[in-house]
Amino acid sequence: MGKFFQRESENGLMSVEIVTLIYMVVTTVMLCVWWNGINQPQDMLMWRVGVLVYIVLANFIYHFRPCRATILLRIAPLFFCLVQWYPETYEFCKQFNYQDHLFAAADWTLFGCEPSIEFSRWMNGTFWYEAFHCGYYSYYYLMLAVIAFYFCARYDDFQRASFIFLASFFIFYFIFEFLPVAGPQYYYCALGEEAARRPEFPAMGHYFREHTDVLPIEVRGFFSRMVLVAQEAGERPTAAFPSSHVGMSTVCMMLAWQSRSRLLFWVLVPFWVMLVLATVYVKAHYAVDSIAGLLAAVLIFGLTQWLYPHAKAFFRLKN
């Protein structure tokens, strides 16, 4: 606890702040380009102004008391800002035609059925239903566990880990903003679940600009209720391909392995496995989305790990 308030030498912006500012600048340009096609663009612009003001104020506070407590004040809200950046991907991607018909057809071609429909029918018992919803909901806590572990127990490597984590997230968000795929819970809500049992997958064009109805979640217990609450709070017809649930949880698992804590890694493994399977089970993703999420995680992790020393030198980040 003493180290938490121990005075540290001052430094410039942290990696979390830098990647957030880069994402804000790029998406602000996108916002200006598509201003007329976006719902309440003024609010999105003001949100960016608010985040910028917060970064300035938090750095001002840190200047007078540089320690891990004020570092936490600087960075924690920026991680939670991901909750706001996610629904914004919908405002950008809906400028294009949705491509769900291609990914639903790819599932049928590869598996001879629609796994996102058949998986939950095959394992429909309450035990499995709640177990998979637990896996899906554990996404948030898996990420929190890894980042918190680095901050508390591997602080010397926290800058690198947080850079990889947040930069990976933003790379996924950029993909979603230019590749609109709503996911099975929206696509089959529009077509009807029985349509998934036939190899006929019509293109939806701009349908999801105005229609955001989703297949209902049957509440059977605590975890299915929590997934329903999360869905109602921020789910949008966006971000299906590649699966960021799979991708970011896999990035976190690679960070957990690099943390040198085998206990952390192996405790998280069962939740990660259930999460990967749950993305298809709860109809959030096509099977090809989840497979692509695994592949994308490896590529993005490698890219961000390679970028970090260059960013560290350019922005003069401390260790």
C-alpha positions as a Markdown table, in Angstrom:
| # | Residue | x | y | z |
|---|---|---|---|---|
| 1 | Met | 0.0 | 0.0 | 0.0 |
| 2 | Gly | 3.0 | 2.3 | 0.7 |
| 3 | Lys | 4.0 | 2.1 | -3.0 |
| 4 | Phe | 0.5 | 3.2 | -4.0 |
| 5 | Phe | 1.2 | 6.7 | -2.5 |
| 6 | Gln | 4.9 | 6.8 | -2.9 |
| 7 | Arg | 6.1 | 9.8 | -4.9 |
| 8 | Glu | 7.3 | 9.0 | -8.4 |
| 9 | Ser | 9.4 | 11.0 | -10.9 |
| 10 | Glu | 7.1 | 12.9 | -13.3 |
| 11 | Asn | 6.8 | 11.8 | -16.9 |
| 12 | Gly | 4.8 | 12.7 | -20.0 |
| 13 | Leu | 1.6 | 11.1 | -21.3 |
| 14 | Met | 1.1 | 7.4 | -20.6 |
| 15 | Ser | 0.5 | 4.8 | -23.3 |
| 16 | Val | -3.2 | 4.6 | -22.4 |
| 17 | Glu | -3.6 | 8.3 | -22.9 |
| 18 | Ile | -1.7 | 8.4 | -26.2 |
| 19 | Val | -3.6 | 5.6 | -27.9 |
| 20 | Thr | -6.9 | 7.2 | -26.7 |
| 21 | Leu | -5.9 | 10.5 | -28.1 |
| 22 | Ile | -4.9 | 8.9 | -31.5 |
| 23 | Tyr | -8.2 | 7.1 | -31.6 |
| 24 | Met | -10.1 | 10.3 | -30.8 |
| 25 | Val | -8.4 | 12.3 | -33.5 |
| 26 | Val | -9.0 | 9.7 | -36.2 |
| 27 | Thr | -12.6 | 9.1 | -35.3 |
| 28 | Thr | -13.2 | 12.9 | -35.0 |
| 29 | Val | -12.2 | 13.2 | -38.7 |
| 30 | Met | -14.6 | 10.3 | -39.5 |
| 31 | Leu | -17.3 | 12.0 | -37.6 |
| 32 | Cys | -16.9 | 15.2 | -39.6 |
| 33 | Val | -16.9 | 13.3 | -42.9 |
| 34 | Trp | -20.2 | 11.4 | -42.0 |
| 35 | Trp | -21.7 | 14.2 | -39.9 |
| 36 | Asn | -25.1 | 14.2 | -41.7 |
| 37 | Gly | -25.5 | 10.4 | -41.5 |
| 38 | Ile | -24.7 | 10.1 | -37.8 |
| 39 | Asn | -27.3 | 10.2 | -35.0 |
| 40 | Gln | -26.5 | 13.1 | -32.6 |
| 41 | Pro | -23.0 | 13.9 | -33.9 |
| 42 | Gln | -22.8 | 16.9 | -31.5 |
| 43 | Asp | -23.0 | 14.6 | -28.5 |
| 44 | Met | -20.2 | 12.4 | -29.9 |
| 45 | Leu | -18.1 | 15.5 | -30.5 |
| 46 | Met | -18.7 | 16.8 | -27.0 |
| 47 | Trp | -17.8 | 13.4 | -25.5 |
| 48 | Arg | -14.4 | 13.8 | -27.2 |
| 49 | Val | -14.0 | 17.2 | -25.8 |
| 50 | Gly | -14.9 | 15.9 | -22.3 |
| 51 | Val | -12.3 | 13.1 | -22.5 |
| 52 | Leu | -9.7 | 15.6 | -23.6 |
| 53 | Val | -10.5 | 17.9 | -20.7 |
| 54 | Tyr | -10.3 | 14.9 | -18.3 |
| 55 | Ile | -6.9 | 13.9 | -19.6 |
| 56 | Val | -5.6 | 17.4 | -19.1 |
| 57 | Leu | -7.1 | 17.8 | -15.6 |
| 58 | Ala | -5.9 | 14.3 | -14.5 |
| 59 | Asn | -2.4 | 15.1 | -15.6 |
| 60 | Phe | -2.6 | 18.5 | -13.8 |
| 61 | Ile | -3.5 | 16.6 | -10.5 |
| 62 | Tyr | -0.7 | 14.1 | -11.2 |
| 63 | His | 1.8 | 17.0 | -11.6 |
| 64 | Phe | 1.2 | 18.0 | -7.9 |
| 65 | Arg | 1.2 | 14.5 | -6.5 |
| 66 | Pro | 2.9 | 12.0 | -8.8 |
| 67 | Cys | 2.2 | 8.5 | -7.5 |
| 68 | Arg | 0.4 | 5.3 | -8.4 |
| 69 | Ala | -2.8 | 6.6 | -6.9 |
| 70 | Thr | -2.9 | 9.6 | -9.3 |
| 71 | Ile | -1.7 | 7.3 | -12.1 |
| 72 | Leu | -4.8 | 5.2 | -11.5 |
| 73 | Leu | -6.9 | 8.4 | -11.6 |
| 74 | Arg | -5.4 | 9.1 | -15.0 |
| 75 | Ile | -5.9 | 5.8 | -16.6 |
| 76 | Ala | -8.9 | 3.9 | -15.1 |
| 77 | Pro | -11.6 | 6.2 | -16.6 |
| 78 | Leu | -9.9 | 5.8 | -20.1 |
| 79 | Phe | -10.3 | 2.0 | -19.9 |
| 80 | Phe | -14.0 | 2.5 | -18.9 |
| 81 | Cys | -14.4 | 4.8 | -21.9 |
| 82 | Leu | -14.3 | 1.7 | -24.0 |
| 83 | Val | -17.9 | 1.2 | -23.0 |
| 84 | Gln | -18.8 | 4.5 | -24.8 |
| 85 | Trp | -16.5 | 3.9 | -27.8 |
| 86 | Tyr | -18.2 | 0.6 | -28.6 |
| 87 | Pro | -21.7 | 1.8 | -29.5 |
| 88 | Glu | -20.1 | 4.5 | -31.6 |
| 89 | Thr | -18.9 | 1.9 | -34.0 |
| 90 | Tyr | -22.5 | 1.4 | -35.0 |
| 91 | Glu | -22.8 | 5.1 | -36.0 |
| 92 | Phe | -19.8 | 4.7 | -38.3 |
| 93 | Cys | -20.5 | 1.2 | -39.8 |
| 94 | Lys | -24.1 | 1.9 | -40.6 |
| 95 | Gln | -22.9 | 4.2 | -43.4 |
| 96 | Phe | -22.2 | 1.0 | -45.4 |
| 97 | Asn | -24.2 | -2.0 | -46.5 |
| 98 | Tyr | -24.3 | -4.8 | -43.9 |
| 99 | Gln | -22.6 | -8.0 | -44.9 |
| 100 | Asp | -24.2 | -10.6 | -42.7 |
| 101 | His | -25.4 | -12.7 | -45.6 |
| 102 | Leu | -21.8 | -13.5 | -46.5 |
| 103 | Phe | -20.8 | -14.6 | -43.0 |
| 104 | Ala | -24.0 | -16.7 | -42.5 |
| 105 | Ala | -23.4 | -18.3 | -45.9 |
| 106 | Ala | -19.8 | -19.0 | -44.9 |
| 107 | Asp | -20.9 | -20.8 | -41.7 |
| 108 | Trp | -23.3 | -22.9 | -43.8 |
| 109 | Thr | -20.6 | -23.7 | -46.3 |
| 110 | Leu | -18.1 | -24.8 | -43.6 |
| 111 | Phe | -20.4 | -26.6 | -41.2 |
| 112 | Gly | -23.5 | -27.5 | -43.2 |
| 113 | Cys | -25.7 | -25.7 | -40.8 |
| 114 | Glu | -25.8 | -22.4 | -38.8 |
| 115 | Pro | -23.8 | -23.2 | -35.6 |
| 116 | Ser | -25.1 | -20.1 | -33.9 |
| 117 | Ile | -28.6 | -21.6 | -34.0 |
| 118 | Glu | -27.9 | -25.3 | -33.7 |
| 119 | Phe | -25.4 | -25.1 | -30.9 |
| 120 | Ser | -27.9 | -23.7 | -28.4 |
| 121 | Arg | -30.5 | -26.2 | -29.5 |
| 122 | Trp | -28.1 | -29.1 | -29.1 |
| 123 | Met | -27.1 | -28.1 | -25.5 |
| 124 | Asn | -30.3 | -26.5 | -24.3 |
| 125 | Gly | -30.3 | -27.7 | -20.7 |
| 126 | Thr | -30.4 | -25.0 | -18.0 |
| 127 | Phe | -26.9 | -26.0 | -16.7 |
| 128 | Trp | -25.2 | -25.5 | -20.0 |
| 129 | Tyr | -27.4 | -22.5 | -20.8 |
| 130 | Glu | -26.2 | -20.7 | -17.6 |
| 131 | Ala | -22.6 | -22.0 | -17.9 |
| 132 | Phe | -22.2 | -20.5 | -21.4 |
| 133 | His | -23.9 | -17.2 | -20.4 |
| 134 | Cys | -21.4 | -17.2 | -17.4 |
| 135 | Gly | -18.6 | -17.6 | -19.9 |
| 136 | Tyr | -19.9 | -14.8 | -22.1 |
| 137 | Tyr | -20.4 | -12.5 | -19.1 |
| 138 | Ser | -16.9 | -13.2 | -17.7 |
| 139 | Tyr | -15.4 | -11.3 | -20.6 |
| 140 | Tyr | -15.4 | -8.1 | -18.6 |
| 141 | Tyr | -13.9 | -9.6 | -15.5 |
| 142 | Leu | -11.2 | -11.6 | -17.4 |
| 143 | Met | -9.9 | -8.3 | -18.9 |
| 144 | Leu | -10.2 | -6.5 | -15.6 |
| 145 | Ala | -8.3 | -9.3 | -13.9 |
| 146 | Val | -5.3 | -9.1 | -16.3 |
| 147 | Ile | -5.0 | -5.3 | -16.3 |
| 148 | Ala | -5.4 | -5.1 | -12.5 |
| 149 | Phe | -2.8 | -7.8 | -12.0 |
| 150 | Tyr | -0.3 | -5.9 | -14.1 |
| 151 | Phe | -1.0 | -2.6 | -12.3 |
| 152 | Cys | -0.7 | -4.2 | -8.8 |
| 153 | Ala | 1.9 | -6.9 | -9.3 |
| 154 | Arg | 3.8 | -6.2 | -12.5 |
| 155 | Tyr | 3.8 | -2.4 | -12.5 |
| 156 | Asp | 7.2 | -2.3 | -14.2 |
| 157 | Asp | 5.6 | -3.8 | -17.3 |
| 158 | Phe | 2.2 | -2.1 | -17.0 |
| 159 | Gln | 2.9 | 0.5 | -19.7 |
| 160 | Arg | 3.6 | -2.2 | -22.3 |
| 161 | Ala | 0.6 | -4.3 | -21.2 |
| 162 | Ser | -1.8 | -1.4 | -21.3 |
| 163 | Phe | -0.5 | -0.2 | -24.7 |
| 164 | Ile | -1.1 | -3.7 | -26.2 |
| 165 | Phe | -4.5 | -4.0 | -24.5 |
| 166 | Leu | -5.9 | -0.6 | -25.5 |
| 167 | Ala | -4.3 | -0.4 | -29.0 |
| 168 | Ser | -5.7 | -3.9 | -29.7 |
| 169 | Phe | -9.1 | -2.8 | -28.7 |
| 170 | Phe | -9.0 | 0.2 | -30.9 |
| 171 | Ile | -7.8 | -1.8 | -33.9 |
| 172 | Phe | -10.8 | -4.1 | -33.5 |
| 173 | Tyr | -13.0 | -1.0 | -33.3 |
| 174 | Phe | -11.6 | 0.4 | -36.5 |
| 175 | Ile | -12.3 | -2.9 | -38.3 |
| 176 | Phe | -15.9 | -2.8 | -37.0 |
| 177 | Glu | -16.4 | 0.8 | -38.2 |
| 178 | Phe | -15.6 | -0.1 | -41.8 |
| 179 | Leu | -17.0 | -3.7 | -41.9 |
| 180 | Pro | -20.6 | -3.7 | -40.9 |
| 181 | Val | -21.7 | -7.1 | -39.6 |
| 182 | Ala | -24.6 | -7.2 | -37.1 |
| 183 | Gly | -24.4 | -10.8 | -36.0 |
| 184 | Pro | -26.8 | -13.7 | -35.8 |
| 185 | Gln | -28.9 | -12.2 | -33.0 |
| 186 | Tyr | -29.9 | -9.4 | -35.3 |
| 187 | Tyr | -29.8 | -11.1 | -38.7 |
| 188 | Tyr | -32.0 | -14.0 | -37.6 |
| 189 | Cys | -34.3 | -11.8 | -35.7 |
| 190 | Ala | -34.9 | -10.0 | -39.0 |
| 191 | Leu | -35.2 | -13.2 | -41.0 |
| 192 | Gly | -36.7 | -15.5 | -38.4 |
| 193 | Glu | -34.7 | -18.3 | -36.8 |
| 194 | Glu | -36.2 | -21.0 | -39.1 |
| 195 | Ala | -34.6 | -19.2 | -42.0 |
| 196 | Ala | -31.3 | -20.3 | -40.6 |
| 197 | Arg | -32.1 | -23.9 | -41.4 |
| 198 | Arg | -32.2 | -23.1 | -45.1 |
| 199 | Pro | -29.2 | -22.1 | -47.2 |
| 200 | Glu | -30.8 | -18.8 | -48.2 |
| 201 | Phe | -29.2 | -15.7 | -46.9 |
| 202 | Pro | -30.5 | -12.4 | -48.4 |
| 203 | Ala | -28.5 | -9.3 | -48.2 |
| 204 | Met | -29.9 | -6.7 | -45.8 |
| 205 | Gly | -28.3 | -3.5 | -47.2 |
| 206 | His | -29.0 | -0.7 | -44.8 |
| 207 | Tyr | -31.8 | -2.5 | -42.9 |
| 208 | Phe | -30.0 | -2.3 | -39.6 |
| 209 | Arg | -29.8 | 1.5 | -39.8 |
| 210 | Glu | -33.5 | 1.6 | -38.6 |
| 211 | His | -34.0 | -1.9 | -37.2 |
| 212 | Thr | -32.2 | -2.9 | -34.0 |
| 213 | Asp | -34.5 | -5.7 | -32.8 |
| 214 | Val | -32.6 | -8.6 | -31.4 |
| 215 | Leu | -33.4 | -12.2 | -30.6 |
| 216 | Pro | -34.7 | -12.4 | -27.0 |
| 217 | Ile | -32.6 | -13.9 | -24.2 |
| 218 | Glu | -34.5 | -16.3 | -22.1 |
| 219 | Val | -33.6 | -15.6 | -18.4 |
| 220 | Arg | -33.0 | -18.9 | -16.6 |
| 221 | Gly | -30.7 | -17.7 | -13.9 |
| 222 | Phe | -28.3 | -15.1 | -12.7 |
| 223 | Phe | -25.8 | -15.1 | -15.6 |
| 224 | Ser | -28.4 | -15.0 | -18.4 |
| 225 | Arg | -30.0 | -12.1 | -16.6 |
| 226 | Met | -26.6 | -10.3 | -16.5 |
| 227 | Val | -26.1 | -10.9 | -20.2 |
| 228 | Leu | -29.5 | -9.5 | -20.9 |
| 229 | Val | -28.8 | -6.4 | -18.8 |
| 230 | Ala | -25.5 | -5.8 | -20.6 |
| 231 | Gln | -27.3 | -6.3 | -24.0 |
| 232 | Glu | -30.0 | -3.8 | -23.1 |
| 233 | Ala | -27.5 | -1.3 | -21.9 |
| 234 | Gly | -25.2 | -1.1 | -24.9 |
| 235 | Glu | -25.6 | -3.7 | -27.6 |
| 236 | Arg | -25.9 | -2.5 | -31.2 |
| 237 | Pro | -26.0 | -4.3 | -34.6 |
| 238 | Thr | -22.3 | -3.9 | -35.0 |
| 239 | Ala | -18.9 | -5.5 | -34.2 |
| 240 | Ala | -19.6 | -9.1 | -35.2 |
| 241 | Phe | -16.6 | -9.8 | -37.4 |
| 242 | Pro | -14.1 | -10.6 | -36.1 |
| 243 | Ser | -15.3 | -11.3 | -32.6 |
| 244 | Ser | -13.7 | -8.9 | -30.2 |
| 245 | His | -15.0 | -11.0 | -27.3 |
| 246 | Val | -12.8 | -13.8 | -28.6 |
| 247 | Gly | -10.0 | -11.5 | -29.9 |
| 248 | Met | -9.6 | -9.4 | -26.8 |
| 249 | Ser | -10.0 | -12.2 | -24.4 |
| 250 | Thr | -7.2 | -14.0 | -26.3 |
| 251 | Val | -5.0 | -10.9 | -26.2 |
| 252 | Cys | -5.6 | -10.9 | -22.5 |
| 253 | Met | -4.7 | -14.5 | -22.2 |
| 254 | Met | -1.4 | -13.9 | -24.0 |
| 255 | Leu | -0.7 | -11.0 | -21.6 |
| 256 | Ala | -1.6 | -13.3 | -18.7 |
| 257 | Trp | 1.0 | -15.8 | -19.9 |
| 258 | Gln | 3.6 | -13.1 | -20.3 |
| 259 | Ser | 2.9 | -11.9 | -16.7 |
| 260 | Arg | 4.9 | -14.8 | -15.3 |
| 261 | Ser | 2.0 | -15.7 | -13.1 |
| 262 | Arg | 0.9 | -19.2 | -14.1 |
| 263 | Leu | -1.8 | -19.1 | -11.4 |
| 264 | Leu | -3.4 | -16.1 | -13.1 |
| 265 | Phe | -3.2 | -17.8 | -16.5 |
| 266 | Trp | -4.6 | -21.2 | -15.5 |
| 267 | Val | -7.4 | -19.7 | -13.3 |
| 268 | Leu | -8.6 | -17.7 | -16.4 |
| 269 | Val | -8.3 | -20.6 | -18.9 |
| 270 | Pro | -11.7 | -22.2 | -18.2 |
| 271 | Phe | -13.5 | -18.9 | -18.4 |
| 272 | Trp | -11.7 | -18.1 | -21.7 |
| 273 | Val | -12.7 | -21.5 | -23.2 |
| 274 | Met | -16.3 | -21.0 | -22.2 |
| 275 | Leu | -16.2 | -17.4 | -23.5 |
| 276 | Val | -15.0 | -18.5 | -26.9 |
| 277 | Leu | -17.7 | -21.1 | -27.2 |
| 278 | Ala | -20.3 | -18.8 | -25.7 |
| 279 | Thr | -19.9 | -16.2 | -28.5 |
| 280 | Val | -21.6 | -18.7 | -30.8 |
| 281 | Tyr | -23.9 | -20.2 | -28.3 |
| 282 | Val | -25.6 | -16.9 | -27.3 |
| 283 | Lys | -25.9 | -16.0 | -31.0 |
| 284 | Ala | -23.7 | -13.0 | -30.7 |
| 285 | His | -21.4 | -14.2 | -33.5 |
| 286 | Tyr | -21.2 | -16.5 | -36.4 |
| 287 | Ala | -18.7 | -19.3 | -36.0 |
| 288 | Val | -16.4 | -17.8 | -38.6 |
| 289 | Asp | -16.4 | -14.6 | -36.5 |
| 290 | Ser | -15.0 | -16.5 | -33.5 |
| 291 | Ile | -12.4 | -18.3 | -35.6 |
| 292 | Ala | -11.4 | -15.0 | -37.1 |
| 293 | Gly | -11.2 | -13.5 | -33.6 |
| 294 | Leu | -8.6 | -16.1 | -32.6 |
| 295 | Leu | -6.5 | -15.4 | -35.7 |
| 296 | Ala | -6.9 | -11.7 | -35.4 |
| 297 | Ala | -5.8 | -11.8 | -31.8 |
| 298 | Val | -2.5 | -13.4 | -32.7 |
| 299 | Leu | -1.8 | -10.9 | -35.5 |
| 300 | Ile | -2.9 | -7.9 | -33.5 |
| 301 | Phe | -1.0 | -9.0 | -30.4 |
| 302 | Gly | 2.1 | -9.4 | -32.5 |
| 303 | Leu | 1.6 | -6.0 | -34.2 |
| 304 | Thr | 1.0 | -4.1 | -31.0 |
| 305 | Gln | 3.9 | -5.8 | -29.2 |
| 306 | Trp | 6.2 | -4.8 | -32.1 |
| 307 | Leu | 4.8 | -1.2 | -32.1 |
| 308 | Tyr | 5.3 | -0.7 | -28.4 |
| 309 | Pro | 9.1 | -0.1 | -28.3 |
| 310 | His | 8.7 | 2.4 | -31.3 |
| 311 | Ala | 5.9 | 4.2 | -29.5 |
| 312 | Lys | 8.0 | 4.2 | -26.3 |
| 313 | Ala | 10.9 | 5.8 | -28.0 |
| 314 | Phe | 8.8 | 8.3 | -29.9 |
| 315 | Phe | 6.7 | 9.4 | -27.0 |
| 316 | Arg | 9.4 | 8.9 | -24.4 |
| 317 | Leu | 7.4 | 6.6 | -22.3 |
| 318 | Lys | 8.9 | 5.3 | -19.1 |
| 319 | Asn | 9.2 | 1.6 | -18.4 |
